[in-house]
Amino acid sequence: MISIRRIFDGNTYRSAKKLYKNGKYYLESKDGADPIKAAKLFFLAASKGVAEAHYYLGLCYLEGKGVPRNRTLAIRELTVAAKAGLGEAMVHLSFQYLEGFPSFEGASHFAHLVKDERKCANIFDVKASEYWAKKAIEAGAAEGHVCLGYIYSSVDPDRRNIDLVIEHYETAMQAGNRKAGLGLGQILLQYRSAEAESIRKAEKSLLFAIEEKNPTAAYLLGGLYEVGSGVEKDLSRSRQFYQIAAEGGVVKAMVRLSQLLFDGEGGSPDQIKGETWLRQAAIKGDGAACRLLAGIYSTRARDDEARRWYETGAKLGDPIAAFRLAEAIEKLQGSGAMPVEAMEWYIRALKSGYEPAAIKLCTMLFNKEMREFGNNILMRIEELSNQGNPLAHLVLAAHIRSSPNGDMHHARCLLINASEAGVVTAHSAAGEMIMKGLGGRADIGLAIGFFRKAADAGHLDAMYALATLYKNRRSLYYNHTKAEFWTRRAAAGGHVAANNMLKEFNI
């Protein structure tokens, strides 16, 4: 005989509150968690009008707990809960509008029917996000202030108001919201890092956020204590916070922690742990970690392993790894010839903005024994220069200047363009051409401007050039004090000619 229980679901006649309560138990229980049962119970409770059940069902859809992940259905449930006055639902809804509201307009009927989000478009609605954040605040949800802080800081440049952002984060912190501590710390470090008081406030905010072991806050604190800018430098605390961040999955923290462990800063050196964290960061796809790991294997004469990690780092977009890989390939060749593969990696490093790659390619262009390679490189460099690559401008300008009938005006324009893009070597090279009147009229004042940009970036030849120009008594720009200053700077950096010039200042 079939029992009544097998015909009717036992949950059918339970009260809405009981269904909701049981759903929370199955969702949150440490021992008897069952997300599928939880989602089912929330669905039944929601169908009986329990706003909180709509909220939790929305979270289940959002996180894929007990039901397939579906943001469209999640937003539907959260909207019902939000309209019923639930502040937490309003907060989630606010962030969902920032992430993008799924729209199936133009999608197939079937995609719309099954809510296949791969076929839908994301519609970002800042106004709707702002609306629900304000409604959340009215409903007493402090996290609404966090939503507004995020909106006014990074989502829409036209709405950016840092003072208002700080006010919202501070209000949320006063209500005990630790996410606001992270937000305030990040904003102060990004926009108010020149103010010592703001740095101290950022430190305090991040320490508040770290109470919940927030890995991002821990990483920022690790950086603050490592650099010691605005706070007391403390490598021991830095190492401690990097450890928390690394354990929380912050890849950059793994890299920084590994360096402190290798160097024994902030505690005892630990090569094994250092390499373990570095390897973990490399496996997680950090190009710089791959390059550093390759460097370790290189010092151990494990060239094949080093090359493998350099290649991994290069493919992940690390330009230094690409450059080191090219060097490793060139070294393995051993015959003095340049392998095509090495050249390709040097060009990739150049395309990624690594200046030493430009210097290396210039050397290859000027090597008469590599004429065939030189022609190939020149063709690639011209192509990149036409596409607007600043380092390609630098290499091409150097080639033109070395040619007997080179177009000096074109070379000068290329260097100026590269300088405007921030290439340090181009600052000095453009200054030299302008000073000498190559490719156009000479203009000492303009040349000084280019040399100054290079000198400020640490370019020793540019410092010496400035010292020479300011030292010339027949020049309108003669300035004994500036001449002595730049001579000292260049000499301190090891510039031989500048060191000899110091004698003329009786130093």
Secondary structure, DSSP 4 states (H G I P E B T S, - for coil): ---HHHHS-TTTTS-HHHHHHHHHHHHH-SSS--HHHHHHHHHHHHHTT-HHHHHHHHHHHHHTSSS---HHHHHHHHHHHHHTT-HHHHHHHHHHHHH-EEE-TTS-HHHHHHT-GGGSEEE--HHHHHHHHHHHHHTT-THHHHHHHHIIIII-GGG--HHHHHHHHHHHHHTT-HHHHHHHHHHHHHHSTT-HHHHHHHHHHHHHHGGGT-HHHHHHHHHHHHHTSSS---HHHHHHHHHHHHHTT-HHHHHHHHHHHHHTTTS---HHHHHHHHHHHHHTT-HHHHHHHHHHHHHTT-HHHHHHHHHHHHHTT-HHHHHHHHHHHHHHH-SS---HHHHHHHHHHHHTT-HHHHHHHHHHHH-GGGHHHHHHHHHHHHHHHHTT-HHHHHHHHHHHHHSTT--HHHHHHHHHHHHHTT-HHHHHHHHHHHHHTTTS---HHHHHHHHHHHHHTT-HHHHHHHHHHHH-TTSTT--HHHHHHHHHHHHHTT-HHHHHHGGGGT-
